[in-house]
Amino acid sequence: MKILVAVKRVIDYNVQVRVKEDGSGVVTDNVKMSTNPPDDNAVEEAVKIKESGKAKEVVAITIGEEKAQETVRKALAVGVDRGIHVKAEGAIEPLAVAKILQKIVDKEKPDLVYANTIVSYEYAIIAKELDIPVIFHIHELESEFNAVFRNKRFILKSFFNIADRFIVVSEATRSFVKKLRCNPVDLINAFVSSKEVNEKSVQKTLCQVNEEINKEKDDIVVICIGTACIRKGIDIFIESQQILKNKGFNNFKFIWIGGVIEDKDIISKIIDASDGFVFLGPKENPFPYLKSADIFVLPSREDPFPLVALEAMALGKPVVAFKDGGGIPEALEDDH
């Protein structure tokens, strides 16, 4: 069996994304880039399948400028057999990507296409047109579906035809895709490496973290890690800190780690937040801060199955989340 994995060079997830002044896109000049994390996961799984003897070859494909070949080199370094880099300068329209991929897929003739996250829908459509079996791994819920398919509602109407089998990350995700008439749907819960999380959590000392966040002796640290946006509930997080302060609980320190989508309302809330709120921005290694915290709060309005909550549990932290906020309640129990 031959496996093709598409890898894309994107802005590093630790970098704060900034929109161009003319609104034509995001700023990428002199910005750190890396392989899209879900694509890294797909490469890892493909290599595992090959190592188990179920596949003979894994091929990584990327489309983009000269520097995009870095994503292929990274894939080759972890066990991929071959890489294909199609050079293309500037922004590439989805239709152009689809046509390029169709030619590659038609030439390579893989036995299976694994589409990881709904932004991979174009690969799935191409594979189905070429009669290649498709497994679609869905990590998203309704709001993200609406964002991706805002101008392509016709795709949603026939989404159930986009793959031969669907994998979801939580019962909440399964419930949503069932509404789209997707079938069959298998649930595979995500997991984290407790060993890796704990090892990374001691790469900065507790004293160093406390000094950075200006923690006092009796402070109770509440932390959240994620992109600062409405879906992730940063407004709820800031408001909660203000409510506690107004009630006289001045020893609570609320810490947010993560990039911020350039939204004027969100930026204003961060700037106007009271002294008990600290916005640290993106951190390459957030685990020392998570280890130093007393409580992890997940204020997301919608989250399919956030791994950061599992990482908090791996460090022994109590986790607070909304009951109807997506998939994470499936990993939590009251009073546990």
N, C-alpha and C positions, 0 to 999 in steps of 0.2 A: 504494500500500500504506500502511496505517495501522499504527503501532506503539504499543502501550501499554506503559509501563514503571512498575512499582510501586516507589515509594521509601519508605523507612521511617526515621523519626527514632529514633536509638538513642543510648546512652551513647557518647561519643567514645572511639575505640580507644586513646587515650593516657591515659585516666582509669582509675584502679584501681577495679574493681567491688567494691562492698560489699553484703553480704546483710543484709536487715532482721533485727532481733533476733528477731522472731517467725517468721522463715523464710518469710514470705509472698511474698517477691520481693526485688528489689534496690533500693537507695537511689537515688532520682533527684532528690530535692530539692536545689537549688543545685549540681547536677552539670552539667558541660559536655556538651551533646548535639550530635550532627551526623548527617548522612546515613550510613546503613550503607555502608561502602566498596564492597562488591560491587554495590550499587545505583548508586553513582556510576559504576562501570565499565559497567553496563548502559546508563545514560543516554548515556555517551560513545559507546558502540558504536552505539546507536540513531541518534544525531545523525550519526555518520559514514555510516551507511546512507542516511539522508535526503540528506546532502550529495553522495553518489555518484549520486543520481538514482533509487535503487531504492525509495524511500519518499516519500510526499507529506506525511505528517504524523506527528509524534511527540507523544504525550500522556503526561504524568507524573501518577500517581495516588498519593495518600497518605491514610491514615486515622488520625485522632488528634485531640488537643486543639488549641487555637488555635495554639500555637507550632509545630505540625507543618507548617504552611504554609511554614515556612522551607525545608523540603526541596524543596517545589515551586518556590519562588523561585530556589533554587540551580540547579535543573534548567532553568528558563526562561532563566537567565543564560548557560547554556552552549549554548543553541540549541534547546531543546524549544519546540514551538509553543503548546501549551496545558497547563494544569494543572487537576487536579480534587482538591479537598480535602474529604473527608467528615469533618465534625466529630464527635468522639466523646470523651467524658471518661472518665478512669480506664482500668483494664486492659480490653483487648478480647479476648474469647475467640475462639479460632481459627474456631469455627463462625460467629460473627457476622461476622468478617472475610470468610469465604468467601461468605456470603450477600450482603454489600455488593458484593464484587468481581464476583459473578455478575451482579448487576443492571447494574453499570457495563459489564462486558464485553458483555453482551447488548445494551445500548444503543449502545455505540460500535462494535461489530462489527469488531474488528481482523482483519487478514489472517494475523497470526502472533503467538504468545505465546512470548517468550524467558524461560525460568525460569533464573535465575542462582543457583546453590547449592541444596542440597537443602531448605533452609528455605522455598523457594519452591514446595514441592510442591502446596500448596493451589491456587495459581494454575493450575498445570498440570492438576489434576483438573477444575477449573471449565471450562477451555478445551476439554478433551477432551469434556466433557458437552455443550458447545455446538458440537462439530464444528469447532473452530478448531485448525489445525496447531500443534504445540508442539515447540520445541527446548529440551532440558534440558541446561544446562551444569553438570557435576558437578566439584566441587573437593575432595570428601571421600573418606575411606576408611572402613573397617569400624567403628572405634570411634565416629566421628561419626554414621554411619548408625544405630548402635545407640542413641546418645544421643537423636537426633531422633525416632526411631520406637520408643522404649522401650515406650510404651503403645499403639502402633499397628502391631503386627507384621503385621496383615492387609494394610497398605499395601505392606510389603516383599514379600509373597508375589506381588503383582501389579504390582510397580514397573515391570516391562518394558512395561506398557500405559500408563504415565503420559505418554509423549511419542512423537512420530513419529521423532525423531532425538536422539541423545545426543552431547554433546561432553565429553571428559575432558581433564585437564591433564597426565596422565602415563601411562606404560604400567602403572604400579602401580595407578592408578585404573581404567584400562581392564580390567585383569585382574579386579579386584573386581566391577565392574558386569556383566561378562560372566557371573559366577556368578549374578547376578540375572536372567539371560537377556535383558538389554537389547541391542537391535539395531535399526538400525545404530549403531555407535559410532565417532566420529571423534576423533582426537587432535590437539589444538592446544596446543602448549607455551606457557606464559606467558613473558613477556619483560619486561625493565626498560630504562629509558632511561639508558644510561651517562652521557650528557651531564648529565641532571638530577641523578643521584646524585653525580657529581663536583662540580657546582656547589653543591649543598647541603652537601657535605662540608667546604667551606672557609668556612662561615658562622660558625664558631667556630675560633679558632687552636689549634694543637697545644699551645701553652703553657697555654692556658685549660683544655683537656681534661686535660692531665697534672696540673695543679694540683687539679682537681676530684676526680680519682681517686687523688690522692696518689702518683703514679708516681715511683719512684726511677730514677736513671740507667740501671742495669743490669736493670731489670724487663722481663720478657717478658709482654706483655698478651694474654690470651686472652679473646675476647668472644663472647657470644651475645645475640641480640635476639629476644624473643618473649614470649608470656604465660607467666608462671611457673606451670607445672602439670606433673603427672606425664607427660602425653602428650608435652609438649615436653622432658621429661628434665632439669628443673632439679635434681632429686635426684642424677642422674648427674654433672651439671656440678659440683655442690658436692663430691661424693665424689671426683671426679677431682683437684680442687684439693687436697683433704686428703691423698690418696695421694702426690702429688708432694711435698707439704710433709713428710710422714713419711719420705720417701726423701732428704730433704736439699735438695730444689730449692725454696729459699725465695724465689727471685726471680721466681716465676710469680705474676701477679696476674690473677685471674679476675673478669671484669666481666659482669653481667647487666643488660640494659635491657628493661623491659616491665612491664606491670601484673601483678598477682597475683590469681588467683581465690581468694576467701576460704576457704582450706582450712587448718585448724589444723596439720596435719602439715607442709604446705609452709611456712607462716609460721614454724613452729618450726625447720625446717631452715635457713631464711634467717637467723633470729636467732642460731642456735647455730653458724653457719659460722665458720671461723677467720679470722684477720686478712687472709689473702690473697684473700678473696672480698669483692667490693663489689657491692651491689645498688643500682642507681641509680633503679629505678622507671621509669615511662613517660617518654619524651622525645619532644617534638613533632618534633624533627629529630635522629635518632640517628646520622646519617652522619658528623659530625665525630669521634664516638667510634669508629665503625667504621674510619675512616681512620687513627686513631691506634693501632689495635690491630695486633698482629703476626700473630695467627692467629684465624680465625673457626671456632668449633666449633658444630656442629648436633647436639645430643645427643638429638634427638626419637626417640621410640619409633615414632612414626607421623606422617608429614607428606606429603601428596599431592604437592606441588611448591612448596616454600617460596621465595618471591621473595627473601627476605632473603639466601639463599645466593648468588643471582645478583648481588645488590647488592654483596655482599662481593667477588665475583669482578670486578665492574666497577671496584672500587677496588684490584684487584691483590692481594687477600689470599688466602693459602692456605686452603682449606676442608676441614674434617674432618667426616665424617658416617658414620652407620651404613650398612653395605651394604644391609641389609634394612629400612631405616627409612622406606620410601615411595618417592617419585619422584625425589628429588634425585640419587641415584647416576647417573641417566640424563644428568645435566649434568656429571658429574665423571669424571675418569680418574685411575688410580693414577699417582703421580709426575708429575702435571701440575698 
